[in-house]
Amino acid sequence: MTDRPPAPGSAVRSLSRGTGWILAGCVLLVVAWTVGEARWDARLFAPIPGSTAGNVGVAEARRLWSESAGLQVLDVRSGVETARGVIPGARCIPWGSADFPRRLEGWDRTRPVLVYCEGGYRSRKAVRVLRDLGFTSIHHLHRGMMSWRWAGLPVAEPPGSDGPSP
């Protein structure tokens, strides 16, 4: 038996088959995430008598932030993340805090709340806690601080305390 050189183009065909599988896997992952997120949102933002909770895009969040008197802005990101800046007026209470619900005690449950994290996962979890605590108007920033920055909206230094928003 002699070693024959590979046929011309066989390495390219082999590479393209592998790349195709990787691409198909990525597409499948994106589809699965999108479907899972839509199902989660349907449950999370389902109507509850006496309260509203919704997933808002960056344009609606900006409108709320600039026009809603009394809007409370809640940033649930970690200290490392908030050090890079927050939505102006935000109060920072990291989602992983053992005392997260207690740190919301001074907040007005009847005033609207805009809650966000970096990409939307932790803040969705915080929406459930806010609803359980009796907050009546909750607005979740879809895709979180990433979408705020991508839109070129203002970013401020993080506050030093976790009291109610002004």
Backbone bond lengths (Angstrom), bond angles and torsions (degrees), N, CA, C in turn:
res aa  C-N    CA-C-N  psi(-1)  N-CA   C-N-CA  omega(-1)  CA-C   N-CA-C  phi
1 M - - - 1.439 - - 1.515 109.41 -
2 T 1.280 114.24 134.12 1.457 118.77 177.35 1.515 108.61 -113.35
3 D 1.308 114.42 148.51 1.469 119.17 176.60 1.514 108.56 -79.64
4 R 1.308 113.03 120.74 1.457 117.71 176.78 1.517 108.82 -97.20
5 P 1.320 116.36 145.92 1.462 117.78 176.03 1.523 109.55 -68.34
6 P 1.319 117.43 151.72 1.463 119.80 -179.86 1.527 110.66 -62.05
7 A 1.283 114.08 149.78 1.468 119.48 178.92 1.519 109.12 -63.28
8 P 1.328 116.58 146.35 1.466 118.94 179.63 1.534 110.60 -58.18
9 G 1.327 115.34 133.36 1.461 120.68 176.82 1.516 114.52 86.06
10 S 1.352 119.20 -7.78 1.466 119.95 -177.09 1.527 111.93 -68.10
11 A 1.324 117.73 -34.47 1.460 120.06 178.33 1.530 110.35 -66.04
12 V 1.316 115.86 -38.43 1.462 120.31 179.18 1.520 110.04 -66.91
13 R 1.343 117.31 -42.48 1.466 120.40 178.28 1.525 110.27 -62.89
14 S 1.308 117.11 -42.03 1.460 121.00 179.63 1.530 110.61 -63.48
15 L 1.318 116.90 -43.71 1.460 121.22 179.05 1.526 110.55 -64.55
16 S 1.317 117.37 -42.46 1.468 119.27 -178.22 1.525 111.16 -67.43
17 R 1.340 117.88 -34.17 1.462 119.46 175.63 1.526 110.51 -63.64
18 G 1.312 117.49 -43.48 1.463 121.58 178.39 1.517 111.73 -64.69
19 T 1.310 115.57 -42.92 1.464 119.94 178.75 1.517 110.56 -64.47
20 G 1.310 116.70 -37.32 1.467 120.96 177.76 1.511 111.84 -61.31
21 W 1.330 116.83 -41.32 1.468 119.96 178.34 1.520 111.22 -66.06
22 I 1.319 115.80 -39.83 1.472 119.47 178.21 1.519 110.15 -63.93
23 L 1.327 116.98 -45.87 1.460 121.37 178.99 1.529 110.76 -61.26
24 A 1.317 117.43 -43.55 1.468 121.05 178.72 1.526 110.61 -62.50
25 G 1.320 117.26 -39.15 1.459 121.11 177.42 1.516 111.74 -64.11
26 C 1.328 116.79 -41.12 1.469 120.62 178.29 1.522 111.21 -64.70
27 V 1.323 116.85 -42.97 1.462 120.91 178.35 1.525 109.92 -61.89
28 L 1.325 117.23 -44.76 1.451 121.61 178.84 1.530 111.01 -60.79
29 L 1.313 117.04 -41.46 1.458 121.28 178.71 1.530 111.02 -62.74
30 V 1.320 117.75 -44.47 1.466 121.48 179.38 1.526 110.64 -63.40
31 V 1.319 117.35 -43.12 1.465 121.10 179.27 1.534 109.94 -63.35
32 A 1.321 116.82 -45.89 1.468 120.32 -179.82 1.526 110.68 -61.93
33 W 1.331 117.79 -42.77 1.463 120.93 178.68 1.524 110.45 -62.08
34 T 1.327 117.19 -45.88 1.462 121.44 -177.92 1.523 111.38 -62.53
35 V 1.322 117.59 -43.76 1.465 121.34 179.00 1.528 109.89 -65.88
36 G 1.322 117.06 -44.69 1.465 120.69 179.14 1.512 112.01 -62.30
37 E 1.331 116.54 -41.84 1.463 121.00 179.36 1.531 110.63 -64.58
38 A 1.325 117.19 -41.07 1.470 120.53 179.41 1.531 110.82 -63.84
39 R 1.328 117.23 -40.24 1.475 120.05 178.05 1.526 111.37 -66.08
40 W 1.328 116.14 -42.26 1.452 121.45 178.71 1.522 109.82 -61.46
41 D 1.338 116.37 -46.39 1.462 120.63 179.90 1.526 111.66 -62.00
42 A 1.324 117.53 -38.79 1.467 120.51 -179.95 1.532 110.63 -60.31
43 R 1.327 116.83 -39.87 1.472 120.37 178.06 1.525 111.42 -75.32
44 L 1.328 116.21 -44.65 1.460 121.68 -174.73 1.521 112.66 -65.11
45 F 1.321 116.51 -40.46 1.452 120.39 -175.56 1.527 112.73 -103.23
46 A 1.316 116.69 19.89 1.470 120.71 176.88 1.525 109.19 -63.69
47 P 1.327 116.77 144.73 1.468 119.84 -178.54 1.530 112.44 -60.83
48 I 1.321 114.72 137.31 1.460 122.66 172.74 1.527 105.60 -127.50
49 P 1.315 118.17 126.61 1.471 119.61 -178.82 1.525 111.82 -52.97
50 G 1.324 115.38 132.61 1.458 120.84 176.93 1.513 115.04 87.58
51 S 1.336 117.56 -1.07 1.457 118.83 179.30 1.527 110.46 -145.73
52 T 1.320 114.93 161.04 1.463 120.71 174.36 1.512 108.54 -130.12
53 A 1.293 115.91 143.02 1.462 122.48 174.08 1.510 105.85 -145.00
54 G 1.311 115.67 133.42 1.450 118.73 -178.65 1.502 112.66 -149.48
55 N 1.314 113.72 156.15 1.449 123.15 176.97 1.521 106.18 -94.61
56 V 1.334 118.28 114.04 1.458 120.77 -176.17 1.523 110.72 -112.49
57 G 1.314 114.93 145.43 1.454 121.02 174.96 1.516 110.64 -77.22
58 V 1.310 115.50 175.63 1.457 120.21 -175.36 1.536 111.59 -65.57
59 A 1.330 119.05 -34.33 1.470 120.26 179.85 1.530 110.89 -65.09
60 E 1.343 116.38 -44.18 1.465 120.37 178.55 1.530 110.71 -67.76
61 A 1.334 117.06 -38.53 1.469 120.64 177.95 1.524 110.36 -63.12
62 R 1.308 117.16 -41.09 1.465 120.49 178.81 1.531 109.86 -64.69
63 R 1.321 117.39 -41.09 1.458 121.05 178.53 1.536 109.91 -61.73
64 L 1.327 116.21 -46.43 1.469 120.10 177.62 1.524 110.76 -59.26
65 W 1.316 115.52 -46.72 1.461 122.22 -176.78 1.528 110.92 -61.85
66 S 1.331 117.58 -39.77 1.460 119.61 -175.92 1.532 113.91 -89.84
67 E 1.352 118.11 -22.52 1.462 120.02 -173.56 1.525 115.33 -113.83
68 S 1.314 118.39 -20.52 1.469 120.39 -174.78 1.522 111.69 -86.62
69 A 1.310 115.45 108.64 1.461 119.20 175.41 1.525 108.07 -67.18
70 G 1.290 116.33 133.13 1.454 120.05 177.41 1.521 114.80 85.32
71 L 1.349 118.04 8.58 1.462 119.64 178.52 1.526 109.47 -65.42
72 Q 1.328 116.26 130.90 1.457 122.62 175.05 1.520 106.62 -100.50
73 V 1.325 117.38 127.42 1.456 121.83 -177.58 1.528 108.06 -109.91
74 L 1.333 115.65 122.52 1.463 122.03 -176.53 1.519 110.63 -116.41
75 D 1.323 116.29 119.10 1.465 123.91 177.23 1.523 106.96 -103.04
76 V 1.330 117.57 119.15 1.465 120.70 -177.11 1.535 112.34 -105.25
77 R 1.328 116.88 18.31 1.465 120.71 179.76 1.527 111.35 -78.29
78 S 1.312 115.97 168.84 1.464 121.63 178.25 1.524 110.45 -73.49
79 G 1.319 115.91 165.83 1.459 120.88 178.42 1.515 113.03 -60.17
80 V 1.320 117.26 -36.89 1.462 121.26 178.37 1.527 110.03 -62.54
81 E 1.335 116.39 -41.66 1.467 120.59 -179.74 1.526 111.65 -70.38
82 T 1.339 117.39 -43.73 1.459 119.39 -177.92 1.523 112.07 -69.06
83 A 1.332 117.56 -22.30 1.468 120.40 177.74 1.527 111.12 -61.80
84 R 1.334 117.44 -23.05 1.471 121.85 178.32 1.526 111.98 -82.71
85 G 1.332 117.49 -1.76 1.456 121.12 177.81 1.509 112.72 121.71
86 V 1.343 114.95 155.41 1.457 122.70 -177.85 1.525 108.88 -133.88
87 I 1.316 116.10 167.56 1.453 120.07 171.03 1.531 106.35 -67.53
88 P 1.324 118.05 130.90 1.471 119.48 -177.83 1.530 112.21 -52.00
89 G 1.331 115.49 132.44 1.459 122.12 179.97 1.516 113.93 90.58
90 A 1.325 117.39 -3.31 1.467 120.61 -177.71 1.522 111.26 -72.31
91 R 1.331 114.53 149.54 1.455 122.92 169.78 1.518 106.24 -110.75
92 C 1.323 115.57 138.77 1.461 120.79 -173.45 1.521 111.43 -105.80
93 I 1.317 115.06 120.44 1.465 122.10 173.67 1.530 105.46 -133.55
94 P 1.328 117.98 103.30 1.462 120.12 -176.56 1.532 112.09 -58.22
95 W 1.324 116.85 137.02 1.454 122.11 -178.26 1.522 110.88 -57.88
96 G 1.282 119.92 -36.32 1.455 122.01 -176.38 1.516 115.16 -76.04
97 S 1.331 118.53 -0.96 1.470 121.66 -179.13 1.519 110.28 -63.04
98 A 1.313 116.04 133.66 1.465 120.25 177.82 1.525 111.01 -64.02
99 D 1.330 116.78 -28.99 1.454 121.22 -177.57 1.539 112.44 -104.02
100 F 1.324 117.70 26.98 1.464 121.70 -177.34 1.532 112.50 -49.58
101 P 1.334 120.43 -53.16 1.470 119.52 -179.21 1.534 113.04 -61.83
102 R 1.325 117.45 -38.09 1.460 120.53 -179.65 1.527 111.25 -64.00
103 R 1.322 116.96 -35.22 1.467 120.87 -178.33 1.524 112.35 -71.77
104 L 1.315 117.22 -7.95 1.469 121.59 176.67 1.527 111.85 -97.04
105 E 1.330 118.22 2.15 1.472 121.93 -175.25 1.519 114.20 -58.37
106 G 1.311 119.36 -35.45 1.456 120.86 -177.66 1.522 114.27 -84.07
107 W 1.305 116.88 -0.93 1.462 121.01 -177.24 1.528 109.90 -81.38
108 D 1.323 115.95 144.81 1.466 122.53 178.33 1.527 108.88 -79.69
109 R 1.320 116.33 114.58 1.466 121.06 -176.28 1.523 113.25 -72.94
110 T 1.335 117.92 -12.17 1.463 121.04 -179.57 1.528 112.34 -94.47
111 R 1.334 117.53 -14.95 1.467 120.89 178.06 1.523 109.97 -86.56
112 P 1.335 117.58 149.71 1.461 119.48 -179.69 1.532 112.12 -65.98
113 V 1.338 115.04 147.78 1.456 122.79 179.00 1.522 108.45 -124.34
114 L 1.322 116.38 131.92 1.463 122.73 170.63 1.514 105.87 -106.30
115 V 1.326 117.53 117.27 1.465 121.46 -176.80 1.530 108.98 -115.34
116 Y 1.343 115.13 141.11 1.464 119.42 -179.88 1.520 110.96 -154.47
117 C 1.325 114.84 159.93 1.459 122.67 170.16 1.526 106.07 -131.04
118 E 1.303 118.81 -152.25 1.465 119.73 -179.39 1.522 111.57 -76.75
119 G 1.344 117.23 -47.20 1.462 119.83 -175.79 1.514 115.68 -125.71
120 G 1.330 118.76 -8.18 1.454 121.10 175.08 1.515 116.53 117.65
121 Y 1.324 119.30 -11.13 1.469 120.51 -176.53 1.534 111.78 -74.96
122 R 1.330 116.73 -55.63 1.474 120.06 -178.01 1.517 111.93 -65.20
123 S 1.319 117.08 -37.16 1.467 119.11 -179.01 1.521 111.24 -68.80
124 R 1.332 118.43 -29.63 1.472 120.11 173.61 1.530 109.39 -63.38
125 K 1.326 116.22 -40.89 1.463 119.74 178.12 1.530 110.01 -65.15
126 A 1.325 116.90 -36.27 1.468 120.92 179.27 1.528 110.98 -68.06
127 V 1.335 117.78 -31.90 1.471 120.72 178.08 1.525 109.70 -57.86
128 R 1.322 117.01 -42.99 1.469 120.87 -179.94 1.531 110.13 -60.09
129 V 1.328 117.24 -43.74 1.465 120.75 179.83 1.527 110.16 -65.50
130 L 1.319 117.28 -43.71 1.462 120.65 178.65 1.528 110.64 -59.16
131 R 1.331 117.41 -42.24 1.468 120.61 178.26 1.529 110.07 -63.93
132 D 1.317 116.18 -43.71 1.471 120.10 -179.98 1.529 111.76 -63.63
133 L 1.333 117.12 -29.86 1.461 121.47 179.61 1.530 112.73 -82.86
134 G 1.326 116.96 -4.19 1.455 120.42 175.68 1.516 116.61 95.15
135 F 1.329 118.28 13.04 1.462 119.94 174.64 1.527 107.75 -66.54
136 T 1.333 116.26 136.58 1.468 119.45 -171.13 1.521 114.69 -102.59
137 S 1.329 118.34 -12.74 1.467 120.43 -179.12 1.524 108.96 -141.74
138 I 1.335 116.07 98.28 1.461 121.84 -174.14 1.521 109.07 -117.50
139 H 1.317 115.60 129.28 1.465 122.16 178.44 1.527 107.42 -120.77
140 H 1.314 116.26 119.33 1.455 122.20 -179.48 1.524 109.13 -98.43
141 L 1.336 117.45 124.75 1.465 121.47 179.23 1.519 109.54 -77.88
142 H 1.327 115.52 108.04 1.462 122.11 179.66 1.530 109.77 -60.88
143 R 1.304 116.28 128.37 1.459 125.03 -177.55 1.527 113.38 65.97
144 G 1.311 116.91 11.61 1.455 123.88 168.05 1.518 117.27 52.02
145 M 1.326 114.10 -145.46 1.462 121.27 -175.41 1.518 111.64 -62.19
146 M 1.328 117.37 -27.28 1.470 119.63 177.01 1.524 109.71 -57.74
147 S 1.321 117.30 -47.76 1.464 120.00 -177.79 1.528 110.81 -67.94
148 W 1.324 117.60 -35.84 1.464 121.54 178.55 1.531 109.85 -61.82
149 R 1.332 116.45 -46.89 1.465 120.44 179.64 1.527 111.27 -66.63
150 W 1.349 116.31 -44.52 1.471 119.86 -179.33 1.522 110.95 -57.73
151 A 1.326 117.65 -32.02 1.460 121.32 -179.86 1.532 111.68 -80.33
152 G 1.332 117.35 -4.46 1.454 121.12 178.50 1.519 113.60 73.61
153 L 1.325 117.23 25.70 1.464 121.40 -178.14 1.528 110.38 -82.01
154 P 1.336 117.49 161.12 1.470 120.64 -174.66 1.522 113.67 -63.75
155 V 1.316 114.13 143.05 1.462 122.59 177.68 1.526 106.85 -126.37
156 A 1.333 116.59 137.03 1.466 121.87 -177.06 1.523 110.76 -118.06
157 E 1.325 115.06 167.29 1.463 121.20 172.96 1.522 108.34 -65.00
158 P 1.332 118.42 146.93 1.469 119.66 178.75 1.525 111.31 -67.74
159 P 1.332 116.32 146.30 1.469 120.05 178.11 1.522 110.68 -73.09
160 G 1.315 115.36 165.40 1.449 119.93 -179.10 1.510 113.98 -93.16
161 S 1.343 118.55 -8.17 1.460 119.58 -177.28 1.517 110.53 -132.60
162 D 1.321 115.45 173.66 1.468 119.35 -178.42 1.539 111.78 -119.56
163 G 1.311 116.59 25.22 1.462 120.63 178.47 1.517 111.48 -73.50
164 P 1.320 116.75 -176.89 1.455 120.05 -179.65 1.519 112.24 -62.79
165 S 1.330 116.17 148.16 1.461 121.14 176.11 1.514 109.27 -64.28
166 P 1.326 116.31 150.96 1.469 118.78 177.24 1.502 111.87 -67.24
